[in-house]
């Protein structure tokens, strides 16, 4: 049994299945965190956790690596 609630990190810059991720996460009561560069900014973020970064090579990947290591 898990002692800690799982956390779903999504590189939203290259993810074609964002809606499916939200759907599955709702079924298991987990809020996914979508990370994207600012050029992918979206105004409708209802029920989702979004973090936007400045554009840069591998910026999203590096953010997820660092953030996941803190959890």
C-alpha positions as CSV (number, residue, x, y, z in Angstrom):
1,X,0.0,0.0,0.0
2,X,1.2,3.5,-0.9
3,X,2.1,5.7,2.1
4,X,2.1,8.8,-0.1
5,X,-0.5,9.9,-2.6
6,X,0.9,9.6,-6.1
7,X,1.7,12.7,-8.1
8,X,1.3,12.9,-11.9
9,X,3.7,15.2,-13.7
10,X,3.0,15.9,-17.3
11,X,5.3,17.5,-19.9
12,X,2.5,19.4,-21.6
13,X,4.7,20.8,-24.3
14,X,4.6,17.4,-26.1
15,X,1.7,15.6,-24.7
16,X,-1.2,14.7,-27.1
17,X,-3.3,13.0,-24.4
18,X,-3.9,15.7,-21.9
19,X,-7.7,15.1,-21.8
20,X,-7.2,11.4,-21.2
21,X,-4.7,12.1,-18.3
22,X,-7.3,14.4,-16.7
23,X,-10.0,11.8,-17.1
24,X,-8.0,8.9,-15.6
25,X,-6.6,11.1,-12.7
26,X,-10.2,12.1,-11.8
27,X,-11.1,8.5,-11.5
28,X,-8.4,7.9,-8.9
29,X,-8.7,11.4,-7.2
30,X,-5.3,12.7,-8.3
31,X,-4.8,16.2,-9.7
32,X,-2.2,16.1,-12.4
33,X,0.4,18.9,-12.7
34,X,0.9,20.0,-16.3
35,X,4.1,21.8,-17.0
36,X,4.5,23.8,-20.2
37,X,6.5,26.7,-21.7
38,X,4.6,30.0,-21.9
39,X,4.0,29.6,-25.6
40,X,1.5,26.8,-24.8
41,X,-0.4,29.0,-22.3
42,X,-4.1,28.2,-22.1
43,X,-6.8,30.2,-20.3
44,X,-9.1,27.3,-19.4
45,X,-7.3,25.5,-16.6
46,X,-10.4,24.4,-14.7
47,X,-9.7,21.4,-12.4
48,X,-6.1,21.2,-13.5
49,X,-2.8,22.4,-12.0
50,X,-0.7,24.2,-14.6
51,X,2.8,25.7,-14.3
52,X,4.2,27.8,-17.1
53,X,7.9,28.4,-17.7
54,X,9.9,30.6,-19.9
55,X,10.8,29.0,-23.2
56,X,14.1,27.2,-23.2
57,X,15.6,24.0,-24.3
58,X,14.6,21.2,-22.0
59,X,13.1,23.7,-19.4
60,X,10.1,21.6,-18.7
61,X,12.1,18.4,-18.4
62,X,14.5,20.0,-15.9
63,X,11.6,21.5,-13.9
64,X,9.9,18.1,-13.6
65,X,13.2,16.4,-12.6
66,X,13.8,18.9,-9.9
67,X,10.2,19.2,-8.6
68,X,9.7,15.4,-8.5
69,X,12.9,15.0,-6.5
70,X,11.4,17.3,-3.8
71,X,8.2,15.3,-3.4
